Amino acid sequence: MSSTRDVLLRDASPEDAAAIAAIGMEAVPAQYAGLIDPAVIAAAVSQTYAPSAIADCIERCRVAEDASFLVAERSNHVVGFLHFDAFGPEPELHRLYLDHRHRGAGVGSMLMDGLHERVPADLAYMLLVVAGNDGAVRFYRRHGLRIERTVDGLEYYSERMGVVFPTDAPPVRLILMRRRVSG
């Protein structure tokens, strides 16, 4: 698919949780295969992509002024999603994933454009990308984010999101990227 003409961008509703969870459960392991220990991936997916966890996150975002949980929909099917909020120490783009059949078709850019239409033009925010995920780094650079530094992924997700990882999990290096707006 090479066009987004028939893609609808809208705010997610709790009824979208199962479709979002299915995309996340498929996309996350595929995206990080060979970059992150499979046990770490399994722990993150099981704790953050349960439909009930997604529905709760969507609802928190729906009632907050400083959050957006967006879905891209084609033919009444969710084909991608984006989750952004300022619930933690700073605004953060937490996740953007697509159904694998819609990657490279402009849906991810459509979600980023939708986010940037919803947040203040001068809002700076952060995003974490797994080290080695060079395609994602290039994608986010095209959308105005810049590399700042690396962080310990297990520590970050444990502290900020409460994810529990296996005690013997190898470290996960994440690249902290930031949208900085001058002005």
N, C-alpha and C positions, 0 to 999 in steps of 0.2 A: 504494500500500500504506500503510495507516494504522495498522498494529499491529506490535508486535514479539513477539507471543505465539508465533509459530513460528520465531523467530530464536534460534539457539544461539550463545552467546559462549564461546570457548575459546582456549587458547593455540595460537598458530600452530605448524606443523611445517614443515620444509623442503619437504615435498610440496605445501604451499600456495603456494610461491614463484611459480609461473607465474600462478596466479589473482590473487595480490596485484600482481604486475608488470603484468598486463593492466589492472587497475583503476587503478593509478598512472599508467600510460602514457596512459590516456584521461582521467582526472580532473585531473591536474596541468595539462596544456595548456588544458583547458576552464576550469578554475578561475581561471587567471591570464591568459587572453586579454585583451589591452588593458591589463593592469597591468604586465606584464614583457615585455621584448624576446623575440620568439620564439626567437632563437638562444640566449639564456640558458636559456629553458625546455628547449629541445632538449638542451643540454649537461647540465643537471641530470638530466633524465629518462634520458638514455642512460647516465649514470654511476651513477645510484642505483636505477634500476628494471630493470636487467638481472636476469633470474631468478636467475643465479648470485650477484649482489650481495645480492639479497633473501634467498636461502637462507642465505648466510653470516651476514647480520644476524640472521635468525631463530635460527640455531644459537648465535651469541654470546649472544643474549638468553635462550635456553633454559637455558644453563649458569650464568648470572649470577643472583645473588640480588637485584640492584638494577636489574632490567630486565624489561620485559614487551612481548611482541609478540603482540597479540590479534587474532583474526579474529571477525567476525560471519558466521554461516552460515545460509542459508535453503534448505531443500530440498537439502541437501548441496552447495550452491554458496556460495563465499565472496562476500559482498556488501559487505564493508567491513573495514577493518583499522586498528589503532592501534599505533604503535611508540614506546616510552618506554625510556630508559636513563639511567644515571649514569656512562657511560664517559668523558665529557668533563670539563671543569672543574666542572660542576654538573649535577644531574639535569635532564633535558630531555624534554619531549613533542615528539618529532621530527615525527611525521606521523599524521594521521587522515584517511582518504579513504574514500569510498563509491562503489559502482557508482551511476551517475547515476539509475537507476531506483529507488533506495532512499533518496535524499536527502529529508529532510523527514518521514520516517516514524518517527523515534525511534531509529534504529540508531546514529547518532552519539552520542546521549546514553547509549545502552546501553553503548557502548564506553568513554565517559568514566566512567560509573558503575563499570564493570568495573575500570578502572585504579584508581579511588579505593578500591575494595575491596581491591586488591592492594598498594598502597603504604602505608607508615605514615601514620596520620592527621595527624601533625605535619610531614610532608615538604613542603618548599617546592620548587617546580620552575619552570622557565622554558619558554616556547613562543614561537616567532616566527611572525608573521602578516604577509603582504604588505600594505603600506600600500594602502588602497583596498578591501581585502577586508572591507568593513563587516559583512557577514553572519557571517563567521568571528569577528570581534571580538565581536559580540553573543552568538554561541553560546558562546564561551569565557568571557565574563563571566557568563553564566548558570551556568557550572560552576565559578565561584569564582576565576577569574583576573582580574588587573587590569593595565591598561596601565602600563608603567614608563617606557619611552623608545623612541626609534628607533635602529636600527643599520644599518650598511652591509651589505646582504645578500651581495654578492659577496665581500667581505672575510671575512665570517663563515663562509660555506660553503667558501671556499678554505682558511682556516686550520683550521677544526674538522672538516671532512669530506673535505678533499682534492679537492673538485670543481674542475675546471679550466674556466674560462670563456673565451670569445673575448676577445682583448686589447682590442678596441674596444667591448666591451659597455657600454651605459649603466648608470649606478648603479641599484641596486634598494634602495629603502627598506623596511625591515622594522620592524614594531612588536614590541618585546619585551614580552611579557606574563608575569606571574608569579603563581603560586599561593603566597600567603603564608598561613601558618597561625599564628594567635596562640596563645600558651600557654606 
